[in-house]
Amino acid sequence: MTEQPRITPNPDGDGDGVILHLPETTYLDTQAWSVDIGLTDEGLADLRTLLADQPDGSPR
C-alpha cells in the first residue's frame, strides 16, 4: 500500500496555511508565477478524494 496524500497545518505559518503532502509526486517544477507537480494517475485520484472530503477547507 502506498502512502496517501495528506493535508496538515503549516507549522511555520500564522495558522491560515496548510501543507499538501503528495507522496506520488514524480517531479516538481517551480517558477516565479506557477508550480507544476507531476502526480501519477492514482496520486491525482487520491488527492481529489482528499480535497473533496474537506467541506470547510480545514486541514486534518
Distance bins in CASP14 RR format, pairs under 12 A and 6 or more apart:
PFRMAT RR
TARGET T0000
AUTHOR 0000-0000-0000
RMODE 2
METHOD distances of the structure
MODEL  1
1 23 0 0 0 0 0 1 0 0 0 0 0
1 42 0 0 0 0 0 1 0 0 0 0 0
1 46 0 0 0 0 0 1 0 0 0 0 0
2 22 0 0 0 0 0 1 0 0 0 0 0
2 23 1 0 0 1 0 0 0 0 0 0 0
2 24 1 0 0 1 0 0 0 0 0 0 0
2 25 0 0 0 0 0 1 0 0 0 0 0
2 39 0 0 0 0 0 1 0 0 0 0 0
2 40 0 0 0 0 1 0 0 0 0 0 0
2 42 1 0 0 1 0 0 0 0 0 0 0
2 43 0 0 0 0 1 0 0 0 0 0 0
2 45 0 0 0 0 0 1 0 0 0 0 0
2 46 0 0 0 0 1 0 0 0 0 0 0
3 21 0 0 0 0 1 0 0 0 0 0 0
3 22 0 0 0 0 1 0 0 0 0 0 0
3 23 1 1 0 0 0 0 0 0 0 0 0
3 24 0 0 0 0 1 0 0 0 0 0 0
3 25 0 0 0 0 0 1 0 0 0 0 0
3 42 0 0 0 0 0 1 0 0 0 0 0
3 43 0 0 0 0 1 0 0 0 0 0 0
3 46 0 0 0 0 1 0 0 0 0 0 0
4 20 0 0 0 0 0 1 0 0 0 0 0
4 21 0 0 0 0 1 0 0 0 0 0 0
4 22 0 0 0 0 1 0 0 0 0 0 0
4 23 1 0 0 1 0 0 0 0 0 0 0
4 24 0 0 0 0 1 0 0 0 0 0 0
4 42 0 0 0 0 0 1 0 0 0 0 0
4 43 0 0 0 0 1 0 0 0 0 0 0
4 45 0 0 0 0 0 1 0 0 0 0 0
4 46 1 0 1 0 0 0 0 0 0 0 0
4 47 0 0 0 0 1 0 0 0 0 0 0
4 49 0 0 0 0 1 0 0 0 0 0 0
4 50 1 0 0 1 0 0 0 0 0 0 0
4 53 0 0 0 0 0 1 0 0 0 0 0
4 60 0 0 0 0 0 1 0 0 0 0 0
5 18 0 0 0 0 0 1 0 0 0 0 0
5 19 0 0 0 0 0 1 0 0 0 0 0
5 20 1 0 0 1 0 0 0 0 0 0 0
5 21 1 0 0 1 0 0 0 0 0 0 0
5 22 1 0 1 0 0 0 0 0 0 0 0
5 23 1 0 0 1 0 0 0 0 0 0 0
5 24 1 0 0 1 0 0 0 0 0 0 0
5 25 0 0 0 0 1 0 0 0 0 0 0
5 37 0 0 0 0 0 1 0 0 0 0 0
5 39 0 0 0 0 1 0 0 0 0 0 0
5 40 0 0 0 0 0 1 0 0 0 0 0
5 42 0 0 0 0 0 1 0 0 0 0 0
5 43 1 0 0 1 0 0 0 0 0 0 0
5 44 0 0 0 0 1 0 0 0 0 0 0
5 45 0 0 0 0 1 0 0 0 0 0 0
5 46 1 0 1 0 0 0 0 0 0 0 0
5 47 1 0 1 0 0 0 0 0 0 0 0
5 48 0 0 0 0 1 0 0 0 0 0 0
5 49 0 0 0 0 1 0 0 0 0 0 0
5 50 1 0 1 0 0 0 0 0 0 0 0
5 51 0 0 0 0 1 0 0 0 0 0 0
5 52 0 0 0 0 0 1 0 0 0 0 0
5 53 0 0 0 0 0 1 0 0 0 0 0
5 54 0 0 0 0 0 1 0 0 0 0 0
5 59 0 0 0 0 0 1 0 0 0 0 0
5 60 0 0 0 0 0 1 0 0 0 0 0
6 18 0 0 0 0 1 0 0 0 0 0 0
6 19 0 0 0 0 1 0 0 0 0 0 0
6 20 1 0 0 1 0 0 0 0 0 0 0
6 21 1 0 1 0 0 0 0 0 0 0 0
6 22 0 0 0 0 1 0 0 0 0 0 0
6 23 0 0 0 0 1 0 0 0 0 0 0
6 24 0 0 0 0 0 1 0 0 0 0 0
6 46 0 0 0 0 1 0 0 0 0 0 0
6 47 0 0 0 0 1 0 0 0 0 0 0
6 50 1 0 0 1 0 0 0 0 0 0 0
6 51 0 0 0 0 0 1 0 0 0 0 0
6 53 0 0 0 0 0 1 0 0 0 0 0
6 54 0 0 0 0 0 1 0 0 0 0 0
6 59 0 0 0 0 1 0 0 0 0 0 0
6 60 1 0 0 1 0 0 0 0 0 0 0
7 17 0 0 0 0 1 0 0 0 0 0 0
7 18 1 0 1 0 0 0 0 0 0 0 0
7 19 1 0 0 1 0 0 0 0 0 0 0
7 20 1 0 1 0 0 0 0 0 0 0 0
7 21 1 0 0 1 0 0 0 0 0 0 0
7 22 0 0 0 0 0 1 0 0 0 0 0
7 46 0 0 0 0 0 1 0 0 0 0 0
7 47 0 0 0 0 1 0 0 0 0 0 0
7 49 0 0 0 0 0 1 0 0 0 0 0
7 50 1 0 0 1 0 0 0 0 0 0 0
7 51 1 0 0 1 0 0 0 0 0 0 0
7 52 0 0 0 0 0 1 0 0 0 0 0
7 53 0 0 0 0 1 0 0 0 0 0 0
7 54 1 0 0 1 0 0 0 0 0 0 0
7 57 0 0 0 0 1 0 0 0 0 0 0
7 58 0 0 0 0 1 0 0 0 0 0 0
7 59 1 0 1 0 0 0 0 0 0 0 0
7 60 1 0 1 0 0 0 0 0 0 0 0
8 15 0 0 0 0 0 1 0 0 0 0 0
8 17 0 0 0 0 1 0 0 0 0 0 0
8 18 1 0 0 1 0 0 0 0 0 0 0
8 19 1 0 1 0 0 0 0 0 0 0 0
8 20 0 0 0 0 1 0 0 0 0 0 0
8 21 1 0 0 1 0 0 0 0 0 0 0
8 22 0 0 0 0 0 1 0 0 0 0 0
8 50 0 0 0 0 0 1 0 0 0 0 0
8 58 0 0 0 0 0 1 0 0 0 0 0
8 59 1 0 1 0 0 0 0 0 0 0 0
8 60 1 0 0 1 0 0 0 0 0 0 0
9 15 1 0 0 1 0 0 0 0 0 0 0
9 16 0 0 0 0 1 0 0 0 0 0 0
9 17 1 0 0 1 0 0 0 0 0 0 0
9 18 1 0 0 1 0 0 0 0 0 0 0
9 19 1 0 0 1 0 0 0 0 0 0 0
9 20 0 0 0 0 0 1 0 0 0 0 0
9 21 0 0 0 0 0 1 0 0 0 0 0
9 57 0 0 0 0 0 1 0 0 0 0 0
9 58 0 0 0 0 1 0 0 0 0 0 0
9 59 1 0 1 0 0 0 0 0 0 0 0
9 60 0 0 0 0 1 0 0 0 0 0 0
10 16 0 0 0 0 1 0 0 0 0 0 0
10 17 1 0 1 0 0 0 0 0 0 0 0
10 18 1 0 1 0 0 0 0 0 0 0 0
10 19 1 0 1 0 0 0 0 0 0 0 0
10 20 0 0 0 0 0 1 0 0 0 0 0
10 21 0 0 0 0 0 1 0 0 0 0 0
10 59 0 0 0 0 1 0 0 0 0 0 0
11 17 0 0 0 0 1 0 0 0 0 0 0
11 18 0 0 0 0 0 1 0 0 0 0 0
11 19 0 0 0 0 1 0 0 0 0 0 0
11 59 0 0 0 0 0 1 0 0 0 0 0
12 18 0 0 0 0 0 1 0 0 0 0 0
12 19 0 0 0 0 1 0 0 0 0 0 0
13 19 0 0 0 0 1 0 0 0 0 0 0
15 58 0 0 0 0 0 1 0 0 0 0 0
15 59 0 0 0 0 1 0 0 0 0 0 0
16 57 0 0 0 0 0 1 0 0 0 0 0
16 58 0 0 0 0 0 1 0 0 0 0 0
16 59 0 0 0 0 0 1 0 0 0 0 0
17 57 0 0 0 0 0 1 0 0 0 0 0
17 58 0 0 0 0 0 1 0 0 0 0 0
17 59 1 0 0 1 0 0 0 0 0 0 0
18 50 0 0 0 0 0 1 0 0 0 0 0
18 51 0 0 0 0 0 1 0 0 0 0 0
18 54 0 0 0 0 1 0 0 0 0 0 0
18 57 0 0 0 0 1 0 0 0 0 0 0
18 58 0 0 0 0 1 0 0 0 0 0 0
18 59 1 0 1 0 0 0 0 0 0 0 0
18 60 0 0 0 0 1 0 0 0 0 0 0
19 59 0 0 0 0 1 0 0 0 0 0 0
19 60 0 0 0 0 0 1 0 0 0 0 0
20 28 0 0 0 0 0 1 0 0 0 0 0
20 35 0 0 0 0 0 1 0 0 0 0 0
20 37 0 0 0 0 1 0 0 0 0 0 0
20 39 0 0 0 0 0 1 0 0 0 0 0
20 43 0 0 0 0 0 1 0 0 0 0 0
20 46 0 0 0 0 0 1 0 0 0 0 0
20 47 1 0 0 1 0 0 0 0 0 0 0
20 50 0 0 0 0 1 0 0 0 0 0 0
20 51 0 0 0 0 1 0 0 0 0 0 0
20 54 0 0 0 0 0 1 0 0 0 0 0
20 59 0 0 0 0 1 0 0 0 0 0 0
20 60 0 0 0 0 0 1 0 0 0 0 0
21 37 0 0 0 0 0 1 0 0 0 0 0
21 43 0 0 0 0 0 1 0 0 0 0 0
21 46 0 0 0 0 0 1 0 0 0 0 0
21 47 0 0 0 0 1 0 0 0 0 0 0
21 50 0 0 0 0 1 0 0 0 0 0 0
21 59 0 0 0 0 0 1 0 0 0 0 0
21 60 0 0 0 0 0 1 0 0 0 0 0
22 28 0 0 0 0 1 0 0 0 0 0 0
22 35 0 0 0 0 0 1 0 0 0 0 0
22 37 1 0 0 1 0 0 0 0 0 0 0
22 38 0 0 0 0 1 0 0 0 0 0 0
22 39 1 0 0 1 0 0 0 0 0 0 0
22 40 0 0 0 0 0 1 0 0 0 0 0
22 42 0 0 0 0 0 1 0 0 0 0 0
22 43 1 0 0 1 0 0 0 0 0 0 0
22 44 0 0 0 0 1 0 0 0 0 0 0
22 46 0 0 0 0 1 0 0 0 0 0 0
22 47 1 0 0 1 0 0 0 0 0 0 0
22 48 0 0 0 0 0 1 0 0 0 0 0
22 50 0 0 0 0 1 0 0 0 0 0 0
22 51 0 0 0 0 0 1 0 0 0 0 0
23 37 0 0 0 0 0 1 0 0 0 0 0
23 39 0 0 0 0 1 0 0 0 0 0 0
23 40 0 0 0 0 1 0 0 0 0 0 0
23 42 0 0 0 0 0 1 0 0 0 0 0
23 43 1 0 0 1 0 0 0 0 0 0 0
23 46 0 0 0 0 1 0 0 0 0 0 0
23 47 0 0 0 0 0 1 0 0 0 0 0
23 50 0 0 0 0 0 1 0 0 0 0 0
24 37 0 0 0 0 1 0 0 0 0 0 0
24 38 0 0 0 0 1 0 0 0 0 0 0
24 39 1 0 1 0 0 0 0 0 0 0 0
24 40 1 0 1 0 0 0 0 0 0 0 0
24 41 0 0 0 0 1 0 0 0 0 0 0
24 42 1 0 0 1 0 0 0 0 0 0 0
24 43 1 1 0 0 0 0 0 0 0 0 0
24 44 1 0 0 1 0 0 0 0 0 0 0
24 45 0 0 0 0 1 0 0 0 0 0 0
24 46 1 0 0 1 0 0 0 0 0 0 0
24 47 0 0 0 0 1 0 0 0 0 0 0
24 50 0 0 0 0 0 1 0 0 0 0 0
25 35 0 0 0 0 0 1 0 0 0 0 0
25 36 0 0 0 0 0 1 0 0 0 0 0
25 37 1 0 1 0 0 0 0 0 0 0 0
25 38 1 0 1 0 0 0 0 0 0 0 0
25 39 1 0 0 1 0 0 0 0 0 0 0
25 40 0 0 0 0 1 0 0 0 0 0 0
25 43 0 0 0 0 1 0 0 0 0 0 0
25 44 0 0 0 0 0 1 0 0 0 0 0
25 46 0 0 0 0 0 1 0 0 0 0 0
25 47 0 0 0 0 0 1 0 0 0 0 0
26 36 0 0 0 0 0 1 0 0 0 0 0
26 37 0 0 0 0 1 0 0 0 0 0 0
26 38 1 0 1 0 0 0 0 0 0 0 0
26 39 1 0 0 1 0 0 0 0 0 0 0
26 40 1 0 0 1 0 0 0 0 0 0 0
26 41 0 0 0 0 0 1 0 0 0 0 0
26 42 0 0 0 0 0 1 0 0 0 0 0
26 43 0 0 0 0 1 0 0 0 0 0 0
26 44 0 0 0 0 0 1 0 0 0 0 0
27 35 0 0 0 0 0 1 0 0 0 0 0
27 36 1 0 0 1 0 0 0 0 0 0 0
27 37 1 0 0 1 0 0 0 0 0 0 0
27 38 1 0 1 0 0 0 0 0 0 0 0
27 39 0 0 0 0 1 0 0 0 0 0 0
27 40 0 0 0 0 0 1 0 0 0 0 0
28 34 0 0 0 0 0 1 0 0 0 0 0
28 35 1 0 0 1 0 0 0 0 0 0 0
28 36 1 0 0 1 0 0 0 0 0 0 0
28 37 1 0 1 0 0 0 0 0 0 0 0
28 38 1 0 0 1 0 0 0 0 0 0 0
28 39 0 0 0 0 0 1 0 0 0 0 0
29 35 1 0 0 1 0 0 0 0 0 0 0
29 36 1 0 1 0 0 0 0 0 0 0 0
29 37 1 0 0 1 0 0 0 0 0 0 0
29 38 0 0 0 0 1 0 0 0 0 0 0
30 36 1 0 0 1 0 0 0 0 0 0 0
30 37 0 0 0 0 1 0 0 0 0 0 0
37 43 0 0 0 0 0 1 0 0 0 0 0
37 44 0 0 0 0 1 0 0 0 0 0 0
37 47 0 0 0 0 1 0 0 0 0 0 0
38 44 0 0 0 0 1 0 0 0 0 0 0
38 47 0 0 0 0 0 1 0 0 0 0 0
39 45 0 0 0 0 1 0 0 0 0 0 0
39 46 0 0 0 0 1 0 0 0 0 0 0
39 47 1 0 0 1 0 0 0 0 0 0 0
39 48 0 0 0 0 1 0 0 0 0 0 0
39 50 0 0 0 0 0 1 0 0 0 0 0
40 46 0 0 0 0 1 0 0 0 0 0 0
40 47 0 0 0 0 0 1 0 0 0 0 0
41 47 0 0 0 0 0 1 0 0 0 0 0
41 48 0 0 0 0 0 1 0 0 0 0 0
42 48 0 0 0 0 0 1 0 0 0 0 0
42 49 0 0 0 0 0 1 0 0 0 0 0
43 49 0 0 0 0 1 0 0 0 0 0 0
43 50 0 0 0 0 1 0 0 0 0 0 0
43 51 0 0 0 0 0 1 0 0 0 0 0
44 50 0 0 0 0 0 1 0 0 0 0 0
44 51 0 0 0 0 0 1 0 0 0 0 0
45 51 0 0 0 0 0 1 0 0 0 0 0
45 52 0 0 0 0 0 1 0 0 0 0 0
46 52 0 0 0 0 0 1 0 0 0 0 0
46 53 0 0 0 0 0 1 0 0 0 0 0
47 53 0 0 0 0 0 1 0 0 0 0 0
47 54 0 0 0 0 0 1 0 0 0 0 0
48 54 0 0 0 0 0 1 0 0 0 0 0
50 57 0 0 0 0 0 1 0 0 0 0 0
50 59 0 0 0 0 0 1 0 0 0 0 0
50 60 0 0 0 0 1 0 0 0 0 0 0
51 57 0 0 0 0 1 0 0 0 0 0 0
51 59 0 0 0 0 0 1 0 0 0 0 0
51 60 0 0 0 0 0 1 0 0 0 0 0
53 59 0 0 0 0 0 1 0 0 0 0 0
53 60 0 0 0 0 1 0 0 0 0 0 0
54 60 1 0 0 1 0 0 0 0 0 0 0
END
